[in-house]
Amino acid sequence: MTAIEDRPEATGKVGDWTLRKEDARLITGQTRWTDNITLPGMLHAAVLRSPMAHARINRIDTSQALEQPGVVAAFTGADLADDYGALPCAWPVTADMVNPAHMALAVEEVKYVGDAVAVVVARTSYQAADALEFVDIEYEPLDPVVDMLAAVEDGATKVHADTDSNVSFLWPFEAGDVDAAFDGAHTVVSRRFINQRLVPAAIEPRSVVVDPASASGEVTVYSATQVPHILRLMLALTLSIPEQKVRVIAPDVGGGFGSKLNVYAEEVAMTAIARKLGKPVKWTASRSEDIQATIHGRDQIQDISIAADADGRIRGLKVDLLADMGAYLQLVTPGVPILGAFMFPSIYKMDAYHFACRGVFTTKTPTDAYRGAGRPEATFAIERIIDELAAELGMEPMELRKRNWIAHEEFPFDTIAGLTYDSGNYEAATAKAMELFGYDELREEQRQRRESGDPVQLGIGISTFTEMCGLAPSRVLGSLSYGAGGWEAATVRMLPTGKVEVVTGTSPHGQGHVTAWSQIAADTLGVPFDDVDVLHGDTKIAPMGLDTYGSRSLVVGGIALKRACDKVVQKAKVFAAHMLEASEDDLEFADGAYSVKGDPEKSTTIQDIALAVFAGHDYPEGVELDLTANMVFDPENFSFPHGTHLAAMEVDTETGRVTIRKYVCVDDIGNVVNPMIVEGQVHGGLAQGIAQAMWEGVEFDDAGNLLTGTFIDYTLPSAADMPPFITDRTTTPATSNDLGVKGVGEAGTIASTPAIVNGAIDAVRHLGVNELPMPLVPRTVWNALQAAKGEG
């Protein structure tokens, strides 16, 4: 549910609760998923994957597979080794980062269960899948490396034999006098938190169709990707194809959550195979393949210490991370925990900060960006340690936060982590959240339940957070050794009939860009909402862009669009002045019309001007007959949404069952383009963050076998498992962009996990429990309660 009850009639303008343009086509099945694409002569591929976490490949024989019905070809890693280079990692976080070559098909060794070792191509997908059973392969088992702590010990088995150790990099950061802050503190609290490994689990598995044009050397790649522009560049480099010969199309994409922000082995291998065979080739992952071989998220061991004075003022923070890279570095794998480095201090003022991260190789599926990418991990750790500090000091957890956060009058504020927060009002968001939550009443109920010895105890979980989003500016990314910029591109075209085409470099996969971009264009140009069409996701149609991830689409791509529209308005003004026989300085523009100041009857619309420009019969000398504008926008700062999330949690002390009694969140995301889309993003984000806290978690056995390889074993909640959410907003506009927007796509996920866990621990802390590992399944909670009694 929502606390926003007054929804004005939609006009399609910025700020309106406007229904999404995309939805009619989606809900009636008129979609074009990658797996729906069928091309003349198309073949189907299936991938053989390693059943072992670590093994040497002694022999592969595909001869029997080639004899099976419908089979056209079969390839091993050795067969394709000369057709492509190693998969790209675009974020070398340190100069000495170890980055072993990651080939699309393993050649000598497999490094994780699911590592691709061979591809069979047949006339149907069923024939290709059946023929995999006839690939004869001999493995020589090697010792797996599953546990991060064991992986960094001296003498540990190495995932990559030609490296010095399993550590890929050490990335340190320090500000202020850390030793002085801790030595002079009244209280120091230290904890180890585990951010477990997760499956992103987009509703649409990964899929790719490659269509080669042998005569011209061109290749068209359809892929369920978040990053068509980045994929195009990386395919060109990895396969040594001239970039202008590569076209990437992201059709309808059924979710990504960061998992499709990558260049995958299958995209490279299928491109190489299609070019070899001279025919289109399709590969689509099964659900179990997707869980095995699509990147996983999170997986950090977080050692965190906080120092404070007797009155609760925070003096210093120390964070030491072990971050599981998995077997290889994917596109931005090493950069994910580094993004989190800037967010551990969160909304709090302090004198000193130490951060160090070691990226560790294991024989597990590679990790990479998953909704929030480093920032949920950081928020979880800082919000958990704040609660632990409050308990140590005997302070109410919200009061401790209030004593340490940045006050609204202190913005802009330079943080200890080196960021400049441009705007915010933590006090306002928290006050509204506490009112909606009934904070004092629930605290009183908690007291009564404790006194009565109720077997179902009540706890209140708090998460006050901020995040850096809008992945940019380019210069900052460059200073962090990221391999690309953070700019975004947009083109706006006024057509002769007065309709508008918007071309955007962002590539949506469920976010509602077509609707929101139409609102921005309609509002800025003064044309009807339905007169705007938005084109995206095709590198021939939208040749410039850096795509969609990191809550960057609106705060970077949306601003590029706004500025391109402003350029069109200015271009049209020249023609309007000529048509109205007036000076440009005497014209006013409002609601799509130019009028002469003091003579409003003398006017013309921007849509009428579009037809006049097309006709070209009468126009000013020396002016180009064109109402098209391009814009590339590179922001000067990140954006910093924030909010307060509160969770009332009930814990059955007899069974360990944890339930959500009430959940309230108040987010400040700056100005809002479409409240309905915002609500959807918040609800989806909450579901994923709550799921990490309560249900989800990837598990491996000691041999590196994936124990949670299906949705029977990996608990993915449905809408029926979610509580009703009470959501609301405060508005503190961003000062770093024209629209005052901040981003919302990851906020719910970032904030909700610690709120849930803090609430569950708050319910049973008086029973001697101060840590509950995620997910909060009944067995885990019950065991913690028994251990606190001395019975575990």
C-alpha positions as a printed Julia matrix, in Angstrom:
792×3 Matrix{Float64}:
  0.0     0.0     0.0
  1.01    3.61   -0.25
  0.56    6.7     1.86
  0.17    8.74   -1.32
 -3.59    8.84   -1.82
 -4.14   11.97   -3.9
 -3.42   11.07   -7.48
 -4.29   13.88   -9.91
 -5.63   13.17  -13.35
 -2.71   12.21  -15.57
 -1.71   14.7   -18.23
  1.54   12.99  -19.23
  3.63   15.79  -17.78
  6.55   15.42  -15.39
  5.29   14.56  -11.92
  2.06   12.89  -13.07
  0.91    9.43  -12.08
  0.83    8.36  -15.73
  0.15    4.8   -16.85
  3.06    3.16  -18.62
  3.05    3.1   -22.41
  4.93   -0.19  -22.41
  2.42   -2.25  -20.5
 -0.36   -2.85  -23.04
  2.1    -4.53  -25.37
  3.73   -6.5   -22.59
  0.6    -7.84  -20.93
 -1.01   -8.84  -24.25
  2.01  -10.89  -25.28
  3.05   -8.64  -28.15
  6.63   -8.76  -26.98
  9.87   -9.65  -28.67
 12.04  -11.53  -26.23
 15.34  -12.75  -27.62
 14.15  -16.35  -27.42
 11.11  -15.43  -29.58
 13.34  -14.43  -32.48
 13.39  -16.85  -35.39
 15.57  -16.19  -38.43
 15.71  -18.09  -41.76
 18.04  -21.07  -41.52
 18.61  -20.54  -37.81
 20.43  -23.22  -35.83
 20.26  -23.89  -32.1
 23.12  -24.32  -29.67
 23.42  -26.1   -26.35
 26.31  -25.73  -23.93
 27.99  -28.58  -22.07
 28.95  -27.48  -18.57
 31.38  -28.85  -16.06
 29.88  -30.96  -13.26
 33.05  -30.38  -11.24
 34.23  -27.27   -9.43
 37.92  -27.74  -10.24
 39.35  -30.26  -12.66
 41.82  -30.72  -15.48
 40.34  -31.58  -18.88
 42.32  -34.57  -20.1
 40.24  -35.35  -23.16
 37.13  -34.21  -25.05
 35.67  -36.23  -27.92
 32.69  -34.8   -29.82
 32.58  -37.42  -32.57
 29.57  -39.31  -31.19
 27.68  -36.08  -30.64
 28.23  -35.16  -34.28
 26.49  -38.4   -35.33
 23.28  -37.59  -33.48
 20.09  -36.56  -35.34
 20.01  -32.96  -36.48
 23.5   -32.11  -35.23
 25.37  -29.74  -37.53
 28.55  -28.99  -35.57
 30.27  -29.34  -32.22
 33.03  -27.21  -30.75
 35.42  -27.46  -27.84
 37.46  -24.71  -26.27
 40.47  -25.79  -28.31
 38.44  -25.63  -31.53
 37.58  -21.96  -30.93
 40.72  -20.78  -29.14
 41.97  -18.82  -32.16
 38.6   -17.15  -32.84
 38.4   -14.88  -29.82
 40.34  -13.44  -26.94
 39.7   -13.62  -23.23
 36.46  -12.21  -21.85
 36.82   -8.58  -20.78
 37.13   -7.14  -17.3
 36.63   -3.37  -17.59
 37.63   -2.41  -14.06
 41.3    -3.03  -13.12
 40.96   -1.57   -9.63
 44.72   -1.67   -8.94
 47.76   -1.6   -11.19
 48.82   -5.07   -9.99
 45.37   -6.69  -10.04
 45.6   -10.36  -11.03
 43.2   -11.13  -13.87
 43.62  -14.66  -15.28
 42.45  -15.17  -18.84
 38.83  -16.21  -18.96
 38.02  -18.01  -22.2
 34.46  -18.47  -23.43
 34.97  -22.25  -23.41
 37.43  -23.81  -20.98
 40.47  -25.3   -22.68
 42.67  -26.99  -20.06
 40.88  -26.65  -16.72
 37.39  -25.99  -15.41
 37.14  -23.6   -12.47
 33.54  -23.9   -11.25
 30.44  -26.04  -11.62
 28.79  -24.66  -14.74
 32.0   -23.64  -16.53
 31.35  -24.08  -20.28
 33.43  -26.79  -21.98
 31.73  -27.52  -25.33
 28.92  -26.38  -27.63
 26.73  -28.56  -29.82
 24.81  -26.95  -32.7
 21.75  -28.64  -34.18
 18.63  -27.91  -36.18
 16.45  -27.76  -33.04
 17.17  -26.86  -29.46
 16.02  -30.31  -28.32
 18.4   -32.09  -30.67
 21.28  -29.93  -29.47
 20.46  -30.6   -25.81
 20.1   -34.34  -26.37
 23.44  -34.54  -28.18
 25.32  -33.07  -25.21
 25.05  -36.48  -23.56
 27.25  -37.91  -26.3
 30.18  -35.58  -25.77
 32.82  -37.79  -24.16
 34.92  -35.89  -21.66
 37.52  -37.07  -19.15
 38.2   -34.92  -16.08
 41.04  -35.19  -13.6
 39.74  -33.81  -10.29
 41.65  -31.01   -8.56
 41.12  -29.67   -5.07
 38.25  -27.16   -4.91
 38.61  -23.75   -3.23
 35.28  -22.93   -1.66
 35.9   -21.05    1.59
 37.27  -17.49    1.32
 39.05  -17.62    4.66
 40.82  -20.84    3.72
 41.56  -19.46    0.25
 43.75  -16.65    1.62
 45.76  -18.86    3.99
 49.38  -19.68    3.24
 49.66  -22.89    1.27
 46.05  -22.84    0.08
 45.23  -24.6    -3.18
 45.3   -22.01   -5.94
 42.37  -21.57   -8.26
 44.77  -20.43  -10.97
 48.01  -22.39  -10.75
 50.16  -19.7   -12.38
 49.3   -17.04   -9.78
 51.07  -16.32   -6.51
 47.94  -16.7    -4.39
 44.14  -16.55   -4.54
 44.14  -12.8    -3.88
 43.33  -10.8    -7.01
 43.89   -7.35   -5.48
 44.17   -5.36   -2.29
 42.42   -1.96   -2.48
 42.98    0.35    0.51
 41.54    3.7     1.5
 42.21    5.78    4.6
 41.18    9.25    5.73
 41.88   11.01    9.02
 43.92    9.69   11.92
 42.4     6.26   12.42
 44.71    5.22   15.25
 43.97    8.38   17.21
 40.23    7.99   16.69
 40.24    4.47   18.09
 42.83    5.0    20.82
 40.9     7.98   22.19
 37.46    6.39   21.99
 35.34    5.48   25.0
 33.83    2.45   23.28
 34.94    0.25   20.38
 32.61   -2.38   18.95
 33.81   -4.98   16.45
 31.73   -7.47   14.51
 31.99   -9.84   11.58
 29.05   -9.77    9.2
 28.44  -12.19    6.33
 26.75  -10.84    3.2
 25.74  -14.12    1.62
 25.89  -15.0    -2.06
 22.68  -14.42   -4.06
 21.16  -15.35   -7.42
 19.83  -12.29   -9.34
 17.06  -14.47  -10.86
 15.64  -12.23  -13.6
 12.38  -13.63  -14.9
 13.88  -14.0   -18.4
 16.94  -16.25  -18.6
 19.86  -15.07  -20.69
 19.51  -15.58  -24.41
 21.44  -14.63  -27.55
 20.8   -14.88  -31.3
 23.65  -14.12  -33.7
 22.96  -13.38  -37.37
 26.11  -13.2   -39.52
 26.26  -11.61  -42.96
 29.21  -13.43  -44.45
 29.54  -11.37  -47.61
 29.85   -8.04  -45.81
 31.48   -9.26  -42.63
 28.68   -7.72  -40.58
 27.14   -9.45  -37.61
 23.91   -8.67  -35.75
 23.69   -9.86  -32.17
 20.34   -9.98  -30.4
 20.89  -10.37  -26.69
 18.92  -10.16  -23.46
 21.38   -7.59  -22.19
 21.32   -4.38  -20.17
 24.33   -3.03  -22.06
 23.99   -3.23  -25.87
 26.53   -0.44  -26.48
 29.13   -1.89  -24.14
 28.5    -5.38  -25.52
 29.03   -4.11  -29.07
 32.39   -2.58  -28.2
 33.57   -5.62  -26.27
 32.49   -8.09  -28.95
 34.38   -6.06  -31.54
 37.52   -6.1   -29.4
 37.25   -9.7   -28.22
 36.56  -11.18  -31.66
 38.66   -8.69  -33.69
 35.67   -7.52  -35.72
 35.63   -3.91  -36.96
 33.26   -2.11  -34.6
 31.19   -0.63  -37.4
 30.42   -4.18  -38.54
 28.82   -5.14  -35.22
 25.2    -4.35  -34.45
 23.74   -5.25  -31.05
 20.01   -5.22  -30.39
 18.49   -5.62  -26.94
 14.86   -6.56  -27.68
 12.39   -6.71  -24.81
 14.49   -7.7   -21.8
 12.75   -9.44  -18.93
 14.65   -8.0   -16.01
 18.33   -7.87  -15.23
 19.09   -6.46  -11.76
 22.73   -6.14  -12.83
 23.08   -9.76  -13.97
 22.76   -8.7   -17.62
 25.34   -5.93  -17.17
 28.03   -8.16  -18.6
 29.77   -9.71  -21.56
 29.15  -13.42  -21.21
 30.92  -16.47  -22.56
 27.85  -17.49  -24.54
 27.61  -14.14  -26.36
 31.23  -14.43  -27.47
 31.08  -18.13  -28.3
 27.83  -17.9   -30.3
 29.18  -14.97  -32.29
 32.3   -16.95  -33.17
 30.26  -20.06  -34.05
 27.71  -18.2   -36.18
 30.53  -16.57  -38.16
 32.2   -19.96  -38.65
 29.01  -21.63  -39.84
 27.69  -18.64  -41.78
 24.22  -19.16  -40.32
 22.19  -17.64  -37.5
 22.65  -19.39  -34.15
 20.44  -19.15  -31.06
 21.25  -20.1   -27.47
 18.91  -19.69  -24.52
 19.77  -20.71  -20.98
 17.64  -23.13  -19.06
 16.69  -21.94  -15.59
 19.25  -24.22  -13.93
 21.92  -23.01  -16.37
 21.02  -19.45  -15.51
 21.5   -20.14  -11.8
 24.81  -21.91  -12.45
 26.46  -19.7   -15.03
 24.93  -16.22  -14.75
 26.85  -14.1   -12.27
 26.01  -14.24   -8.59
 25.83  -11.24   -6.29
 27.17  -10.13   -2.87
 29.34  -12.77   -1.06
 31.46  -10.74    1.35
 32.99  -11.32    4.75
 32.88   -7.95    6.5
 35.02   -7.23    9.55
 33.93   -3.86   10.9
 34.87   -1.84   13.97
 33.35    1.43   15.17
 34.75    3.8    17.8
 32.63    6.29   19.74
 32.65    8.64   22.7
 30.56    7.94   25.8
 27.77   10.16   24.46
 27.61    8.17   21.22
 29.5    10.51   18.9
 31.21    8.38   16.26
 34.97    8.91   16.13
 36.14    6.36   13.58
 35.27    3.38   11.4
 37.38    0.43   10.21
 36.25   -1.92    7.46
 38.17   -4.94    6.19
 36.51   -6.98    3.48
 37.07  -10.31    1.84
 35.08  -10.2    -1.41
 34.52  -13.43   -3.32
 35.27  -12.89   -7.0
 34.4   -16.46   -7.91
 36.61  -18.19  -10.45
 37.11  -15.25  -12.83
 36.71  -11.51  -13.06
 33.67  -10.63  -15.14
 33.05   -7.15  -16.59
 33.0    -5.13  -13.33
 33.55   -7.84  -10.7
 36.44   -6.18   -8.82
 34.79   -2.76   -8.85
 31.65   -3.84   -7.0
 33.11   -3.85   -3.47
 35.08   -0.69   -4.3
 31.81    1.17   -4.97
 30.75    0.13   -1.5
 33.92    1.62   -0.01
 32.48    5.12   -0.41
 29.23    4.22    1.32
 30.28    2.59    4.6
 30.29    5.99    6.39
 26.79    6.5     4.99
 24.94    9.5     6.52
 27.2     9.75    9.55
 29.87   12.25   10.52
 33.16   10.88   11.83
 36.82   11.86   12.19
 38.59    8.92   10.56
 37.89    6.02    8.22
 39.87    2.96    7.15
 38.81    0.61    4.37
 40.61   -2.32    2.79
 39.27   -4.94    0.43
 40.88   -8.13   -0.79
 39.32   -9.69   -3.86
 39.56  -13.48   -3.54
 39.35  -16.2    -6.19
 37.34  -19.33   -5.41
 36.11  -22.23   -7.54
 32.6   -20.82   -7.65
 30.47  -18.94  -10.18
 31.9   -15.43  -10.76
 30.24  -12.59   -8.89
 29.46   -9.17  -10.31
 26.95   -6.34   -9.99
 23.61   -7.24   -8.43
 21.0    -4.59   -7.64
 22.87   -1.99   -5.62
 26.37   -3.32   -6.46
 28.42   -2.84   -3.29
 26.14   -0.29   -1.71
 23.66   -2.77   -0.13
 26.63   -4.59    1.38
 28.0    -1.34    2.82
 24.62   -0.18    4.12
 24.01   -3.53    5.78
 27.32   -3.38    7.63
 27.1     0.23    8.83
 23.46   -0.04    9.91
 24.14   -3.29   11.74
 27.18   -1.93   13.57
 25.27    1.23   14.56
 22.7    -1.0    16.29
 25.48   -2.93   18.0
 27.07    0.31   19.17
 23.72    1.49   20.53
 23.36   -1.74   22.49
 26.88   -1.43   23.87
 26.24    2.16   24.97
 22.75    1.43   26.27
 21.24    3.99   23.87
 18.05    3.89   21.87
 19.16    3.04   18.28
 17.31    5.9    16.6
 18.64    8.42   19.1
 22.21    7.28   18.37
 21.64    7.81   14.66
 20.21   11.28   15.2
 23.29   12.3    17.19
 25.61   11.4    14.32
 23.94   12.07   11.02
 24.6    15.06    8.78
 22.1    17.82    9.57
 20.09   19.24    6.7
 21.62   22.7     7.12
 25.13   21.24    6.63
 24.62   20.4     2.94
 26.55   20.34    0.71
 28.69   18.09    2.89
 32.12   16.58    2.23
 32.18   13.07    3.69
 35.13   11.27    5.25
 35.05    8.93    2.23
 35.75   11.8    -0.18
 32.28   12.37   -1.62
 30.3    15.59   -1.67
 26.64   15.05   -0.79
 24.8    17.87   -2.53
 21.48   17.78   -0.68
 19.46   15.85    1.83
 17.16   16.03    4.83
 17.48   12.93    6.97
 15.47   14.53    9.77
 12.39   15.04    7.61
 12.4    11.54    6.11
 12.89    9.96    9.52
 10.16   12.01   11.19
  7.64   11.06    8.51
  8.65    7.38    8.67
  8.33    7.27   12.46
  4.88    8.87   12.3
  3.61    6.42    9.67
  5.16    3.53   11.58
  3.76    4.43   14.99
  7.26    4.18   16.4
  6.52    5.1    20.03
  3.46    2.88   20.2
  5.39   -0.11   18.87
  8.2     0.51   21.34
  5.6     0.44   24.13
  4.13   -2.81   22.79
  7.65   -4.25   22.67
  8.17   -3.36   26.33
  4.91   -4.99   27.33
  5.68   -8.19   25.44
  9.07   -8.46   27.08
  7.61   -7.95   30.54
  4.9   -10.54   29.96
  7.31  -13.12   28.56
  5.28  -13.45   25.37
  6.74  -16.31   23.3
  6.41  -14.09   20.22
  8.7   -11.14   20.76
  8.55   -7.83   18.86
 11.56   -5.94   17.51
 12.0    -2.68   15.66
 14.52   -2.56   12.82
 15.97    0.71   11.55
 17.84    1.5     8.36
 18.72    5.14    7.67
 20.7     5.22    4.47
 22.03    7.09    1.5
 23.54    5.82   -1.71
 25.67    7.13   -4.54
 23.95    6.54   -7.83
 23.95    7.75  -11.4
 27.2     5.98  -12.24
 29.26    8.97  -13.4
 30.96   11.45  -13.73
 33.47   10.2   -16.24
 36.47   11.86  -14.61
 35.71   10.22  -11.28
 35.31    6.83  -12.91
 38.61    7.42  -14.65
 40.3     8.15  -11.32
 39.03    4.75  -10.13
 40.5     3.04  -13.25
 37.08    2.15  -14.63
 37.36    1.3   -18.31
 34.58    3.59  -19.57
 32.95    6.92  -18.88
 29.66    7.76  -17.26
 28.14   10.15  -19.82
 24.88    9.49  -21.61
 23.48   10.51  -24.99
 20.08   11.54  -26.35
 18.69   12.76  -29.65
 15.35   14.54  -30.14
 13.74   14.85  -33.57
 10.66   16.93  -34.39
  8.9    15.21  -37.3
  6.97   17.17  -39.96
  3.61   16.22  -38.46
  4.65   17.61  -35.09
  5.3    14.22  -33.56
  8.53   13.6   -31.66
 11.11   10.85  -31.81
 13.42   10.46  -28.84
 16.54    8.34  -29.21
 18.15    7.38  -25.94
 21.42    5.63  -25.12
 19.86    4.05  -22.03
 18.53    0.52  -22.46
 15.55   -0.36  -20.26
 14.67   -3.8   -18.97
 11.52   -3.04  -17.02
 12.15    0.45  -15.66
  9.56    2.31  -17.75
 11.91    4.52  -19.74
  9.5     4.87  -22.65
  6.9     6.4   -20.34
  9.21    8.59  -18.25
 11.17    9.83  -21.27
  7.89   10.64  -23.04
  6.85   12.69  -20.0
 10.13   14.64  -19.97
  9.93   15.35  -23.71
  6.23   16.21  -23.65
  6.68   18.52  -20.69
  9.71   20.3   -22.1
  8.47   20.62  -25.69
  4.83   21.25  -24.78
  3.5    18.47  -27.01
  0.97   15.76  -26.1
  2.37   12.77  -24.21
  1.08   10.35  -26.87
  2.9    12.29  -29.62
  6.29   11.15  -28.29
  7.95    7.89  -29.35
 11.09    6.58  -27.64
 13.68    4.49  -29.49
 16.34    2.51  -27.65
 18.33   -0.7   -27.36
 19.66   -0.92  -30.93
 23.17    0.3   -31.66
 22.23    1.2   -35.23
 19.23    3.27  -34.17
 20.82    4.63  -31.0
 24.53    4.55  -31.84
 25.74    6.39  -28.73
 25.11    5.33  -25.16
 26.41    3.73  -22.02
 23.23    1.85  -21.12
 21.35    1.11  -17.91
 22.68    0.15  -14.47
 23.6     1.83  -11.2
 20.42    3.98  -11.03
 21.92    6.16  -13.76
 19.25    6.24  -16.45
 17.18    9.18  -15.22
 19.91   11.21  -13.52
 22.22   10.93  -16.52
 20.18    9.79  -19.55
 17.1    11.75  -18.51
 19.13   14.94  -18.19
 20.68   14.35  -21.61
 17.14   14.14  -22.96
 15.99   17.26  -21.13
 18.9    19.26  -22.52
 18.35   17.92  -26.04
 14.71   19.06  -25.79
 15.86   22.47  -24.59
 18.04   22.71  -27.69
 15.06   21.93  -29.93
 13.01   24.62  -28.19
 15.8    27.12  -28.82
 16.17   26.05  -32.46
 12.43   26.4   -33.04
 12.48   29.85  -31.45
 14.53   31.17  -34.36
 11.88   30.01  -36.82
  9.07   31.28  -34.58
 10.58   34.77  -34.52
 10.76   34.76  -38.32
  7.19   33.52  -38.72
  5.78   35.99  -36.19
  7.94   38.85  -37.48
  9.27   39.47  -33.99
 12.56   39.52  -32.19
 13.59   36.33  -30.43
 13.97   38.38  -27.26
 10.31   39.31  -27.45
  9.07   35.73  -27.57
  7.78   33.63  -24.71
  7.49   29.83  -24.8
  4.89   27.96  -22.75
  2.84   24.8   -23.29
  4.33   24.21  -26.71
  3.56   27.67  -28.1
  5.65   30.76  -28.87
  3.88   34.05  -28.35
  4.88   37.69  -28.55
  5.16   39.39  -25.17
  2.2    41.7   -24.7
  0.39   40.22  -27.7
 -0.54   36.63  -26.81
 -2.85   36.32  -29.83
  0.22   36.49  -32.02
  1.55   32.96  -31.58
  2.52   29.68  -33.22
  3.11   26.19  -31.86
  6.29   24.17  -31.99
  4.38   21.49  -33.88
  3.3    24.0   -36.56
  6.9    25.14  -36.81
  7.99   21.53  -37.45
  5.84   21.38  -40.58
  7.07   24.78  -41.75
 10.68   23.72  -41.32
  9.99   20.56  -43.32
  8.4    22.56  -46.14
 11.27   25.05  -46.17
  9.3    27.68  -48.09
 10.1    30.61  -45.86
 12.86   30.64  -43.26
 15.63   32.94  -41.97
 18.79   33.24  -44.02
 21.72   31.18  -42.78
 19.63   28.88  -40.59
 19.73   25.11  -40.97
 16.38   23.55  -41.82
 16.34   21.12  -38.96
 14.65   20.65  -35.6
 16.88   17.84  -34.38
 19.18   18.11  -31.4
 21.83   15.84  -29.9
 23.12   15.96  -26.36
 25.82   14.11  -24.47
 25.6    14.78  -20.74
 28.35   14.04  -18.25
 27.34   15.05  -14.71
 29.65   16.77  -12.29
 28.67   14.61   -9.33
 26.86   11.48   -8.3
 23.34   11.8    -6.97
 22.5    10.84   -3.39
 18.99    9.61   -2.64
 18.35    8.71    0.96
 15.62    7.49    3.28
 14.51    5.83    6.47
 13.14    2.29    6.53
 11.46    0.82    9.62
 10.49   -2.83   10.13
  8.42   -4.26   12.98
  9.57   -7.87   13.26
  8.02  -10.7    15.24
 10.13  -13.68   16.34
  8.55  -16.82   17.71
 11.07  -17.83   20.36
  9.71  -21.39   20.49
 10.09  -22.13   16.75
 12.48  -19.48   15.43
  9.94  -18.28   12.88
 10.41  -14.65   11.82
  7.58  -12.59   10.35
  7.16   -8.98    9.28
  4.45   -7.23   11.25
  4.77   -3.82    9.56
  7.1    -2.17    7.08
  7.37    1.56    6.42
  9.81    3.37    4.18
 10.13    7.04    3.39
 12.57    7.74    0.57
 13.9    11.06   -0.67
 14.73   10.67   -4.34
 14.53   14.34   -5.27
 11.89   15.4    -7.76
  9.72   12.66   -9.23
  8.94   12.19  -12.92
  6.31    9.46  -12.49
  5.09    8.45   -9.01
  3.64    5.16  -10.27
  6.97    4.03  -11.68
  8.66    5.1    -8.45
  6.22    3.0    -6.42
  6.95   -0.02   -8.61
 10.69    0.42   -8.26
 10.47    0.77   -4.49
  8.24   -2.27   -4.1
 10.47   -4.42   -6.3
 13.58   -3.25   -4.5
 12.04   -3.96   -1.11
 11.16   -7.49   -2.22
 14.75   -8.24   -3.2
 16.3    -6.72   -0.09
 13.84   -8.43    2.24
 14.41  -11.71    0.39
 18.14  -11.55    1.14
 17.41  -11.02    4.81
 14.79  -13.74    5.17
 15.0   -16.4     2.47
 17.67  -16.31   -0.21
 21.18  -17.72   -0.12
 23.43  -19.68   -2.48
 25.04  -22.73   -0.9
 27.95  -24.9    -2.02
 29.22  -28.09   -0.44
 32.86  -28.68    0.39
 33.48  -30.08   -3.09
 32.19  -26.89   -4.7
 28.91  -28.39   -5.86
 26.06  -25.91   -6.12
 23.4   -27.11   -3.69
 20.87  -24.42   -4.59
 20.75  -24.93   -8.34
 16.96  -24.86   -8.75
 14.08  -22.88   -7.3
 13.21  -25.97   -5.27
 16.43  -25.46   -3.31
 16.86  -21.68   -3.68
 13.97  -19.85   -2.06
 12.71  -17.07   -4.25
  9.72  -15.34   -2.63
  6.54  -14.43   -4.46
  4.25  -11.48   -3.94
  2.27  -13.64   -1.53
  5.29  -13.76    0.79
  5.63   -9.98    0.96
  3.94   -7.87    3.63
  1.92   -4.77    2.67
  4.37   -1.9     2.43
  3.64    1.64    3.58
  5.71    3.9     1.36
  6.01    7.65    1.17
  8.49   10.33    0.16
 10.04   13.58    1.18
 11.53   15.79   -1.52
 14.91   17.43   -1.37
 15.82   18.19   -5.0
 19.26   17.3    -6.26
 21.33   20.37   -7.06
 23.52   18.58   -9.6
 21.06   18.24  -12.49
 18.37   20.19  -14.32
 15.43   18.11  -13.1
 16.48   17.83   -9.45
 16.19   14.02   -9.63
 18.26   11.48   -7.7
 17.41    7.91   -8.76
 15.33    5.17   -7.14
 16.0     1.82   -8.82
 18.2     0.37   -6.1
 17.0     2.22   -2.98
 14.58   -0.42   -1.72
 17.15   -3.19   -1.98
 19.89   -1.16   -0.33
 17.87   -0.11    2.71
 15.6    -3.04    3.49
 18.02   -5.85    4.35
 19.5    -4.25    7.5
 16.07   -3.02    8.62
 14.78   -6.6     8.65
 17.83   -8.09   10.38
 18.08   -5.28   12.93
 14.42   -5.78   13.75
 14.76   -9.53   14.26
 17.81   -9.08   16.51
 16.06   -6.3    18.42
 13.27   -8.74   19.19
 15.59  -11.22   20.91
 18.59   -9.18   22.03
 17.32   -9.2    25.61
 17.52  -13.0    25.42
 21.26  -12.84   24.7
 21.24  -12.86   20.89
 23.25  -10.12   19.15
 23.82  -11.76   15.77
 21.6   -13.67   13.34
 23.2   -14.78   10.07
 21.17  -14.35    6.91
 18.83  -15.68    5.74
 16.66  -15.64    8.85
 15.19  -19.09    8.39
 13.62  -20.67   11.51
 16.43  -23.18   12.05
 19.08  -20.44   12.15
 17.1   -18.27   14.56
 16.15  -21.2    16.81
 19.77  -22.34   16.99
 20.85  -18.82   17.99
 18.23  -18.75   20.75
 19.34  -22.13   22.06
 22.99  -21.05   22.0
 22.11  -17.95   24.0
 20.5   -20.22   26.61
 23.63  -22.33   26.71
 21.73  -25.24   25.17
 23.02  -25.01   21.59
